[in-house]
Amino acid sequence: MNHFEVIGGELHAEQVPLSAIAEAVGTPVYVYSTAALQQRARAYKAGVAKVGGRTHVAFAVKANPNLAVLRVLANEGFGADVVSGGEMTRAMAGGIAARDIVFSGVGKTRAELAQGLEAGIGQFNLELEEEGVVLAEIAAAKGLRAPAVLRVNPDVDAGTHDKISTGKAENKFGLPIDQAPAIFDRLAPLEGLNLRGVAVHIGSQLSSLAPLEAAFERIGRLVAELRANGHVITHVDLGGGLGVPYRKGEVMPSPEAFGEMVARVTQGWDVELQFEPGRAIAANAGVLVTEVLWVKPGVTNPWVIVDAAMNDLARVALYDAHHDFSAVKPSGETFVANVAGPVCESSDVFAKGREIDLVKAGDLAVLHSAGAYGATMASMYNSRPLVPEVLVSGDRFEVVARRVSAEAIMGEEQVPDWLG
Ligand SMILES: *Cc1c(COP(=O)(O)O)cnc(C)c1O
């Protein structure tokens, strides 16, 4: 079921007409559906349940760190995959227990490692040998043993956009898989560490299961080798990365197919399998609602200038992403146009030469599939207010992040006295 549907001529989020939200909150505004989040969370859990053994699903907080969204997922029994101290604090504020938090990331600071230890988080995913040494030192000084796994780079091409590819040898993530056994040998004896497994995450928006399967097979061989070397391996983190449809009618591997593949590849591993989905849970649970400001004549196609921009939704400018665009009250007529925001950058363009619903100034429209890597990447570039977020449930909606004004940010700035 799609939770963003045209009902009686108007696009709704569940049972709420988007014009009602636009009227109450203004535009641009992100709108999330609770039911859509729940449905995807449950489908993902059902998919990975196919492995039979112990599983732990941690939502990749960077995909959508809104506290209300985290609460929905905490209520679904999700843990959290965090990549900073700030995300760790948020995950706990969102109701996720420290023991269900996995701390990933290539540049954790000493302060963040200490924060994780003090909070008692469930696992540190180590990116390099020195990080393990430092974590062990900090933990031992506190009389603790840090639960940890080594993130390895399996040198697999995820077949996704270069800027969201993380598992090729030349990427900054993980340590080379061929060096993992020696590094494991050196780190495992450290007093402050409970080094108990390995992790892998090869990239995001994967449209095929094949690269994931190839990576997992390599991980399986590594686990066998580590065990042969006398190590006790109890946890394997298989990361996130499952792709989602961004175009109407597009088909992506389902959580069910993913779970079946994982069950097949990991048979006999006898470990707790961990997963870190972000996009698969949140992307299609949100839209960005915007108002058409002007329709400006162009050389080849007209420019639909909307009040949302690249600072609100960076994915298009950042990695040529596609977001479907449609009118909140579609007339049935279409035209070929470009869609762009007001920011003074030529990369602030959401669509070029695309057939879209016919819109005119004052109409409301949406950019679809904006629930992941949307609001979380927003900035105030061009001194635009920080975009607000709304959560819908049934016929209710509530602002879950207020619009932050340029004035509020100016309040944090200061002109030195010596400038007069
Ligand atoms: C970003 C990230 C994820 C989530 O990726 P999705 O494609 O959103 O599922 C999971 N694990 C790690 C380590 C990440 O950096």
The ligand as an SDF file (V2000), in Angstrom:
LIG
                    3D

 15 15  0  0  0  0  0  0  0  0999 V2000
   24.8370    5.0490    5.5410 C   0  0  0  0  0  0  0  0  0  0  0  0
   25.1150    3.7580    6.2050 C   0  0  0  0  0  0  0  0  0  0  0  0
   24.1130    2.7950    6.3030 C   0  0  0  0  0  0  0  0  0  0  0  0
   22.7370    2.9680    5.7010 C   0  0  0  0  0  0  0  0  0  0  0  0
   22.7410    2.8730    4.3290 O   0  0  0  0  0  0  0  0  0  0  0  0
   21.3400    2.8060    3.5270 P   0  0  0  0  0  0  0  0  0  0  0  0
   21.7370    2.7580    2.1240 O   0  0  0  0  0  0  0  0  0  0  0  0
   20.5990    4.0340    3.8700 O   0  0  0  0  0  0  0  0  0  0  0  0
   20.6400    1.5850    3.9820 O   0  0  0  0  0  0  0  0  0  0  0  0
   24.4010    1.6390    6.9890 C   0  0  0  0  0  0  0  0  0  0  0  0
   25.6270    1.4050    7.5270 N   0  0  0  0  0  0  0  0  0  0  0  0
   26.6210    2.3150    7.4370 C   0  0  0  0  0  0  0  0  0  0  0  0
   27.9270    2.0220    8.0480 C   0  0  0  0  0  0  0  0  0  0  0  0
   26.3970    3.5210    6.7750 C   0  0  0  0  0  0  0  0  0  0  0  0
   27.3860    4.4040    6.6650 O   0  0  0  0  0  0  0  0  0  0  0  0
  1  2  1  0
  2  3  1  0
  2 14  2  0
  3  4  1  0
  3 10  2  0
  4  5  1  0
  5  6  1  0
  6  7  2  0
  6  8  1  0
  6  9  1  0
 10 11  1  0
 11 12  2  0
 12 13  1  0
 12 14  1  0
 14 15  1  0
M  END
$$$$
